[in-house]
Amino acid sequence: MYFLPKTNPLQERLSASAVNLPDILDKLSKGGFSGYVRHTAPRFDAYCIFSLGKLICAVSTVNAKDRTGLEALSLMFEKLLNSEGEISIFRLSADLSMCAHALVLGTRLFNGDEVRQVNMKEVLARLKNQGFNGVVLFSATQRHATIFYKSGQPIGFYHDGASTINTSPEESRKVAALPGAKLFVYSTKPIEELMLYDLLQLVNLDKLWSAAEARYSATRRTVEAGTELIVKDSVLHNETLTGLSADLREVAMAYLSKEGGVMIEQQLEMAGGSSILTDSNRVSEWLEKIRQEALKIDSHARIDEMIDLMKSEITGRLAV
């Protein structure tokens, strides 16, 4: 669970059975939305964070394990198709969406140190001098409070139960002073850098939703047949493999331009064709080769991120 501020609700506690999440995400993007979508279900929690219409991150937590990006969206879709949980949408400013990103995917500078053992005056001075972007979180039993930062300066304060972002640090000081209070500090990049990444430009929501529907339908048919096992299709149609190959080329081109798409075609051909994508061992070897070739094309590109997207695409489409 992440302590994002619950302010300015656009929608709250919508039933999963009544929600078309791809449509919601598309409308929020086109509307220049800043804030986040939260999906809650038993042992599941997920967030999609927007800034001025760009989906700067998505994270899903199931059984205390985090998934990000494409995998996070896939998990949300699967939960929704099973009519599990509720959807809420909260507005934030663009700067506060940066702080929300810090809470879910930021770098932890402090990770649960006891406040009484920390020189807070020195810590806050260092954050100011470093032009810190992110969040300072104080957590105690049944209480939490946060300070949001931009360029080393506090831009707002929030605590559990509050309906607005406050301008006073008083409640944060109270929580920090509680017995056993712990300190967490989450750092992230400036919002201008975060907005260079838009997950919706890298993901085809309709295809992702269709894939989730197909898996859901297959699971239902299996259960109705009297078994709890999810049976994988033994034969993958050529058109499915062709579509997956095209999707992988699109991902590569998003990171490496046209040269990336050509490289994917060449490497698939050298490996023996798209049928190798159905073999998990060969996929691992092939993706490592893709990583090496991508570095030759552009060593400054976000290669690891590209490889993770490809893994998710292959897993989602073929259940490798």
N, C-alpha and C positions, 0 to 999 in steps of 0.2 A: 504494500500500500504506500502510495506517495501522498505527501501533504500539499496538494495543489489547492489554491484558494477557491472556495465555492462562492463566487461573487457574480452578480449580473447574470442570473440564469436565463438562458434562451428557452430551454426545455429541461424538465426534470422528471426522472423516473418513468420514462416511456417504456412500455412493455416490449421486450425483444420481438415478440410475435407481430408487433404492429410497425416494425421499423424496416425500411429499406436503406441500409447503411451506405451502399455505393451512391445512391441518389443524394443522401444527406451530405456526404463528403464532397460530391461534385457541386452541389448548390452552395456550400460554405466556401469552397474555393472560388467559384465564380462571383460570390458576393464580397470577396475581400475580407473574409472573417479572420479575426484574431481571438484566440481562446483555445478551448479544448473540448473534445468529445470524450466522455468516459463511459465505459461499458463494464458493469459489475455483474458477477454471477458467482455461485458457490465455488470457492477456491480459485477464482479467476478475477483479474482486474486488468483493464486495458485503457490506454490513453492515445488519442490522436491530437497532436498539438499543431495549431495553425498560427501563422503570423502574416497578416495582410494577404490572406488567400493561399499562402503556400503551406503545404503540409511538411513542416520541418522535422517531424519525427513521429513514429508510432512505436508503442511498446505494449506487449501483452505479458502478463505474469500468470502462469498456471502452475499450481503446486509449488510455489516459491521459486520458480525458474523463469527468467526473463527471455522473451523473444523480441526482436526489433524488426523494423522495416517490413518487408514483404511477408515474412513469417508471422509477424504480429497481426497484420491485417487478415491473413488467412485464418488465424485462430479466432479472431473476432467474428468473421463470417460464419465459421463453423458453429460457434456458440449461438449466434443469432438464428441460424437455420434450425437449431434444436430448440428454439424459443426459450433460451436460457438467459435470465438476467434482465437488466434494465439499462437504458441509455439516458444520459444527462449531458447537456451542453451548456458551457459557461463561457461568457465573454471575458476577455482580458484586453489590456492595451498591448500593442506590439512589444513594448519593453518588458511587460510582465510575462508575455509568452516566451521571451528569452529566458526569464527566470524559471518558468515552468519546465523548459527544456533542461535547464541545469538540474532541477530536482529529479528528473527521470533518467537522463542520460549524461549528466555532467561528471566532471572529475571530482572525486572526493578528496578535499584537502584535509578535513578532519572527519573522522568516522566513528563517532560515539565516545569521544574523550569526555571525562567528567568535567563539567564547567568549573567546579571549584579548584581543579588542578591546572586550569589554563589561565594565563594572563590575558584576559579579554581585551584590556586596553591596548596591549601590544598587538594582538591579533587584528583588531579593527583598524589600527593605524597601518599595519602592513597591507591590509586589503585596500585601504584608501590609496596608499602609495603605489600599489601595483595596478591601479585602475581596474579593480576586480569587477567582473560581471558574474552574477549568480545569486546564491541564496545562503544565508546563515540560518540554521534551524536549531532551536532549543527544544529538547524533548524530555518530558518527565512523565511519570505515571498518570495516564488519563489526560495529559495536557501537551500541547505543542504550540510553538509560536515561531514565526519566520520574519526575517528582514530581507527585503529584496534590494539588490544592488545593480547599478549601472555605472560603468566607468569609475568605480571606487566610491560612489556616493549612494547612500540609501535613497530609494525611490518609493518606499512604502513598507508598511508593517501589517502582518496578518496573524490571527490566532484562531484556534479551534472555536467554532461557534459564531465567529464574526460573519457578518453579511456584506461588509465592505472592506476595502483596503484602507488602513488607518495611516495617519501622518505622525502619530505619537508612538515612541518606543516603550511606553510604560508597561504594556502587557507583556512584551518580550522580556523586559527586565524581571517581571514577576515570575515568569516561567523559568527563566535562567537561574533564579534564586531558590527554586524548589529543591528539596533534598533529592540527591541522585540525578539531577538534571544533566543531560548529555548534550554535547555540541557536535553538530554536523555542518560542514561547509562544502557547498557544491559549486564548482566553477564551470563556466561555459564560454563560448566565443561571443563576440559582439553580434547583435541581431542582424547587422548587415551581412556578416559572413554566414550565419545560419540560414539566411534566406536565399543563399546561392544554391541551396539544396531543396528540391521540391519532390517529395516522394511520388506525388500524383503525376509528375512528368516521366517517371520511370516505370510506373505500374499501370497496366490496363485493368481498371477496376471491374469492367464487365467480364473479362476473361477470368479474373480471379474469383469473382462471384460464381460464374458458371462452373468453374472447377470445383468449388466448394459444394455447389448444388449437386453435381454429379457424384461426389464422394458421399454426400448425405443420402442421396437416393439409393446408391449401392448398399450403404450400411442398413438402411431401412428394409430393403428387399431381403438382405441376409438375415436380419433379426426376425422378420416375418416368416421366414422359412424355418425358424426354430433353432438358429445357431447364434452364438454371441461373437463368432469370429468374423472379421471383415475379410472377405475373400477378394484377392486382387485378380483382375482379369489376366489370364495367361497369355493372351494375344493383344498386342498394342497395334492399333491400326496405323497404316502408313501416313494417313492424313494427320494423325495426332503427333507423330514424330516430326512430320514436316512443319506443323505449326509450332512445335517446341523449338525446332532449329531456327525458325524465323524469329521467335521471341528472344532467343539467345543472341542472335545477330543484332537485334534492336538494342539490347542491353549494352553490348560491346560498343555499338556506335554512339550510345549516349555518353560513354566515358572516353572513347578513343576516336570518335568521328568515323568517317567512312572506312578508314584503314582497319578499324576494329572489326567491322562486319566481314570484310574480306578475310581477315585472319581467322575468324570463327569457321567460315566455309572451308578454308584450307585445312585447318586442324581436324575438323570432322572427317573430311575426305581422307586425310592421312591416317586417321585412327580406324578407318574401315566403314564409315557411314554413321548415320544418326542412330542406328540400332544399338550402338555402344552405350547410349544414354540410359538403357534399361538395365545395365549391369553396374551395381554400386561400386564395385572395386575399380572397374575401368573408368567410371566417371571421376573418381578421386584422382586417378593418374592423369586423366585428360584435363581436369581443371587446374592441376599443378602446371601442366604444359601451357595452358592458356595464361596462367599467371606470369610465367617466364617470358612468353611472347609479348604480353601486354607491357611488361617493363621495358622491353626493347623499343616499343612504339612510343611510350610516354611514361618515363619513370616517375613523373610528378602527379600522374593521375591517381584517383582513389581506387587503386587496383583491388585492395582487400574488400572494399565495399562492393565493387563490381562482382567479384567472385562469390561473395555471400548472396547477392541477388540471384546469380545464376544457380547456385545450390538450391535456393528456395524455389526458384521456378521449376527446376527439374524434379524436386521432391514433391511439390504441389501438383504437377501435371502427371507424373508417372508413378508417384509413391515409391521411389527407388529405395 
